[in-house]
Structure formats: C-alpha cells, structure tokens
Amino acid sequence: MVKEDIDLVAEIARLKKEKNAVILAHYYQIAEIQDIADYIGDSLGLSQQAAKTDADMIVFAGVRFMAETAKILSPQKKVVLPDMNAGCSLEESAPADEFAAFKAQHPDHIVISYVNCSAALKTLTDVVCTSSNAVKIVESFPKEQKIIFAPDKNLGGYINRVTGRNMVLWDGACMVHETFSGKMIQDLKVKHPDAKVVAHPESEQPVLKLADYIGSTTGLLKHVINSPDKEFIVATESGILHQMRKAAPDKKFIVAPTSRNGHACKACSDCPHMKLNTMEKLYLCLRDETPEITLPMDVIEAARKPIERMLELSAKFGL
C-alpha cells in the first residue's frame, strides 16, 4: 500500500537515482507516467533504448512482451514491470504451440514476427519487426522469398498491399485497433471537413483507406507535428494524444470513433492492458524491485537472434 500523503513523483525520482534505474514508457501509458519517464517511445525506440542503457535496472512502463524484449536484450539487468497482468491481446492471439504447428505446414517459408508477440513466439521467428520498420524489413528479402507474417493480420495485409507481396498471414489482431470504425470516421469527417485522418497500420483496411497518413506511433507523432494541417482524427490508442498535444498545442486532435458489436464505444480506444500501469504501481515496483521479468536462458538466447537481426537491419536503413 502507498500512503496518501506520499509525493510519488519525488519518491520515484529518488529511488531511480538510488538504484541506478531507468524508466522506459510506451506512448500508450497514462500521461503521468509518460511525464516521469526517462525515455518515451514506440516498440522500436524502446527496444533500442533497452539494448544500450547502462542502468542496473529497467522499469518498463508498458506491457509484458515489451519488458520481455528488454530482458532478452539485457539479460544481465533486472527488468521490472509495474503490473505483470499487463498483457497484450495481439500477443495472446498467437499461442506459440499453435503457431509452431502452423509454421510446420509451411516449411519453405521464413517467419517475420511483429514485436507484439511473446518471447516463445520470437524463438520461432527469423526476424522481428515493428510498425516503424516492417515494410523495410520485408523488402530486405528477395521477392521470391516465401514469408509467414505473424501475429497481426492487419499489419501484414497492409505490408502486402504496399510491397506487392503475398505473405501468409497469421490470423491475429489488436483489440483496440480493430474497433476503429470506418463508417463512424466518415461521419466524423463530415463534421470536421478540414481534419486529416492519421492511422496506425494495425487498423483494419476500411479505416486505412480513409487515412491521409499511415504510420507507426512515432511516425504519427512526427507527422502531425510537421504537417501544416491544424486538425487531425487519430486512429490509434488514445495515449499518444498526450504527446501530440504537448508538441503541437496549437493543433486539434480528435480520437477516432470506435465501435464494438455495431455500437459506439467511448472507452475502446484505450488499451486496458497498457492502462493497468499506474503511478502507484510504478513506485512500488521501483521500491520493491518486483514483479521481475524472468526468462529461461535458452529462450533468451533463441529470442535474441531475431531481435538483433531487426536492430541490425534498422541501423542499416537508418530507422
């Protein structure tokens, strides 16, 4: 328990210095956590920071697969996660045992896996990618190379359309990005005719068809900052709007409307897993150094290879 009168910001800063810890936070975290983090980013940026930090302890304010990635890249460091229940619907859509059987049906294919997957799935992967570098990673292989893309069918479908590939897609998806409604976005554009639609490629094709810009979380942020346009409908998890509003206070950002079972859903643009992390949990995990991410060394070694391959290719392409 945390005393009501405790200054969480001050205590987190004190503990961080005392323990030589670094706080990495995803853009989808609550605003208070983003504001106290040492580094804020998307999956690629966080992976790169995890690989090069000289901190003794990594406090990962994100979801479990991200903290696992940090542990895989820095096995000698202690990695803690504010809430071990912070999972990922996309990760859960691709159980490793089921995927292994699927992979066995395509023995002449390599596997490219989106980083939003378990450590176990990474061990079955040839190279990992993120939404920032997915197209470049796929295009680094010859056209004739047969590929399985997992676990996100929407991101995989987008890559197929952009690159002209015919990758075999695992049938997985993100519960947040699947709820954005193309019809509702069209209706919203009638009310805001000057607004540009920006969308994450995890969204379904009807949403992407309406988008004026498609990109990773970091890509979306950079685009709205640099664009001369002043109004945007944003089709990704709502946490990114905090950074957009800080970076471009003169612009208007509207959360894209979502639908569940055909009905409007006001809360569906919030990832329930990301939002499990709170300032109190962040403080406690830093104080108590738990819950800690642990992985068997054989899993770490096998899962590190496709991540390192991604980082090598990202450096090559300047991503």
TAVENNOR-V433404 format. One record per backbone hydrogen bond with DSSP energy under -0.5 kcal/mol. CO is the residue of the C=O (numbers start at 1). NH is the residue of the N-H. If there is no record, write none. Layout:
BEGIN
co=(CO | CO)
nh=(NH | NH)
END
This chain:
BEGIN
co=(3 | 6 | 7 | 8 | 9 | 10 | 11 | 12 | 13 | 14 | 15 | 16 | 17 | 20 | 20 | 22 | 22 | 23 | 23 | 24 | 25 | 26 | 30 | 30 | 31 | 32 | 33 | 33 | 39 | 41 | 42 | 43 | 44 | 45 | 46 | 47 | 48 | 49 | 56 | 57 | 57 | 58 | 58 | 59 | 59 | 60 | 60 | 61 | 63 | 63 | 64 | 65 | 66 | 67 | 68 | 69 | 70 | 74 | 78 | 79 | 80 | 83 | 85 | 86 | 88 | 89 | 90 | 91 | 95 | 96 | 97 | 98 | 99 | 100 | 101 | 102 | 103 | 106 | 110 | 110 | 111 | 111 | 111 | 112 | 113 | 115 | 118 | 119 | 121 | 122 | 127 | 129 | 130 | 133 | 134 | 135 | 136 | 137 | 138 | 142 | 146 | 147 | 148 | 149 | 150 | 151 | 151 | 152 | 153 | 154 | 155 | 156 | 157 | 158 | 159 | 160 | 160 | 168 | 170 | 172 | 172 | 174 | 176 | 177 | 177 | 179 | 180 | 181 | 182 | 183 | 184 | 185 | 186 | 187 | 188 | 192 | 196 | 196 | 197 | 197 | 198 | 199 | 200 | 204 | 204 | 205 | 206 | 207 | 207 | 208 | 213 | 216 | 217 | 218 | 219 | 220 | 221 | 222 | 223 | 230 | 231 | 232 | 232 | 233 | 233 | 234 | 234 | 235 | 237 | 238 | 239 | 239 | 240 | 241 | 242 | 243 | 244 | 248 | 252 | 254 | 257 | 258 | 260 | 263 | 265 | 267 | 269 | 270 | 271 | 273 | 274 | 278 | 279 | 280 | 281 | 282 | 283 | 284 | 285 | 285 | 291 | 292 | 296 | 297 | 298 | 299 | 300 | 301 | 302 | 303 | 304 | 305 | 306 | 306 | 307 | 308 | 309 | 310 | 311 | 312 | 313 | 314 | 314 | 315)
nh=(6 | 8 | 11 | 12 | 13 | 14 | 15 | 16 | 17 | 18 | 19 | 21 | 20 | 56 | 57 | 24 | 59 | 38 | 39 | 61 | 41 | 29 | 33 | 34 | 35 | 36 | 36 | 37 | 25 | 27 | 46 | 47 | 48 | 49 | 50 | 51 | 52 | 53 | 78 | 22 | 59 | 60 | 80 | 24 | 61 | 62 | 82 | 26 | 66 | 67 | 68 | 69 | 70 | 71 | 72 | 73 | 74 | 77 | 58 | 293 | 60 | 86 | 87 | 64 | 92 | 93 | 93 | 94 | 99 | 100 | 101 | 102 | 103 | 104 | 105 | 105 | 106 | 109 | 112 | 148 | 113 | 126 | 127 | 150 | 129 | 117 | 122 | 123 | 124 | 125 | 113 | 115 | 134 | 137 | 138 | 139 | 140 | 140 | 141 | 145 | 110 | 168 | 112 | 170 | 114 | 153 | 172 | 156 | 157 | 158 | 159 | 160 | 161 | 162 | 163 | 164 | 165 | 149 | 172 | 153 | 154 | 178 | 179 | 180 | 204 | 259 | 182 | 185 | 186 | 187 | 188 | 189 | 190 | 191 | 192 | 195 | 198 | 233 | 212 | 213 | 235 | 215 | 203 | 207 | 208 | 209 | 210 | 210 | 211 | 211 | 199 | 220 | 221 | 222 | 223 | 224 | 225 | 226 | 227 | 252 | 196 | 234 | 254 | 198 | 235 | 236 | 256 | 200 | 240 | 241 | 242 | 243 | 244 | 245 | 246 | 247 | 248 | 251 | 232 | 234 | 181 | 265 | 263 | 260 | 268 | 270 | 238 | 272 | 275 | 276 | 277 | 282 | 283 | 284 | 285 | 286 | 287 | 288 | 289 | 290 | 81 | 294 | 300 | 301 | 302 | 303 | 304 | 305 | 306 | 307 | 308 | 309 | 128 | 310 | 311 | 312 | 313 | 314 | 315 | 316 | 317 | 318 | 319 | 318)
END
